[in-house]
Amino acid sequence: MIASRPGLSDAEFDAVEREFGFSFADDHRAFLAAALPVGRGWPDWRDGDRAELRDRLAMPVEGVLFDVAENGFWYGAWGPQPPEATGAVTVARRFLMTVPRLIPVYSHRYLPAGRGTSGHPVLSVMQTDVVAYGADLDDYLRREFGGGEAGPVQGARPTVAFWKDLL
């Protein structure tokens, strides 16, 4: 059972989305409107530390940049890789500003942002190690918290640019 508080109101959603510059996907929004999960691992969109929430929102991109700088990761669509890590990070950062934003669901599990969208796989994101942990939000919650088979999901339908290529 997930501990929770009353769900977010429309006004609270509007405030969070304005403050952090994104829109929740429709299924993510419906989940958080029904009840706001609380406790270790859950982002507290109502009363949470704002700097911590910003850090969690930045983690997927910062993790990719870490792998570019420290592990030589390079995504082919970025063009030729600069010879020095600082140049590579600059190019990667510029590109990553254009990719769909990932919004934390729980711990390092994310859904893409985007009002009018739903049904995205829940992604486990650790640097450039991206794995689908649920075919969609409902599937993920059943697997992770409902006694189902937790862990990576084979054959999840990739949905968003860049992140789907890391699956």
SULCORMO-V248258 format. One record per residue. PSI is psi in degrees with one decimal (* if undefined). Layout:
psi = [PSI & PSI]
//
This chain:
psi = [136.2 & 125.5 & 140.1 & 165.8 & 172.6 & 146.1 & 165.5 & 141.7 & 166.7 & -40.5 & -39.3 & -41.5 & -47.2 & -42.6 & -45.1 & -46.7 & -37.0 & -45.6 & -42.6 & -4.7 & 41.1 & 169.3 & 134.8 & 145.4 & 154.5 & -42.9 & -35.0 & -43.2 & -44.0 & -39.7 & -47.5 & -21.0 & -32.7 & -41.6 & 143.4 & 107.6 & 143.7 & 158.7 & -179.6 & 128.2 & -25.1 & 132.1 & 132.2 & 92.3 & -17.0 & -55.2 & 6.2 & 159.3 & 120.8 & -38.8 & -39.7 & -40.6 & -40.5 & -41.6 & -43.3 & -36.9 & -32.2 & -17.9 & -46.4 & -47.1 & -44.3 & -35.1 & -41.2 & -44.3 & -36.3 & -46.2 & -32.6 & -47.8 & -41.5 & -23.3 & 7.7 & 16.8 & 138.8 & 132.9 & 122.4 & -34.6 & -10.8 & -6.7 & -163.4 & 139.2 & 124.6 & 148.7 & -26.7 & 146.9 & -39.3 & -40.6 & -39.8 & -42.9 & -39.9 & -47.2 & -46.0 & -44.0 & -43.0 & -44.5 & -43.7 & -18.4 & -16.2 & -7.2 & 156.6 & 138.0 & 137.9 & 136.8 & 128.5 & 135.5 & -52.0 & 132.3 & -122.0 & 32.9 & 134.5 & 154.5 & 147.8 & 148.6 & 164.5 & 99.8 & 143.6 & 5.6 & 155.0 & 171.8 & 13.1 & 148.3 & 147.1 & 127.0 & 133.6 & 120.7 & 114.9 & 99.2 & -123.8 & 10.0 & 100.6 & 124.2 & 138.3 & 126.4 & 4.2 & 140.9 & -28.2 & -177.0 & -45.4 & -45.7 & -44.5 & -48.0 & -40.5 & -45.3 & -47.6 & -35.2 & -7.9 & 15.7 & 7.2 & -172.1 & 100.1 & 152.4 & -177.4 & 147.2 & 123.4 & 142.5 & 13.9 & 141.4 & 109.4 & 143.7 & -29.5 & 144.5 & 150.1 & -61.7 & -36.7 & -29.2 & -20.0 & -11.7 & *]
//
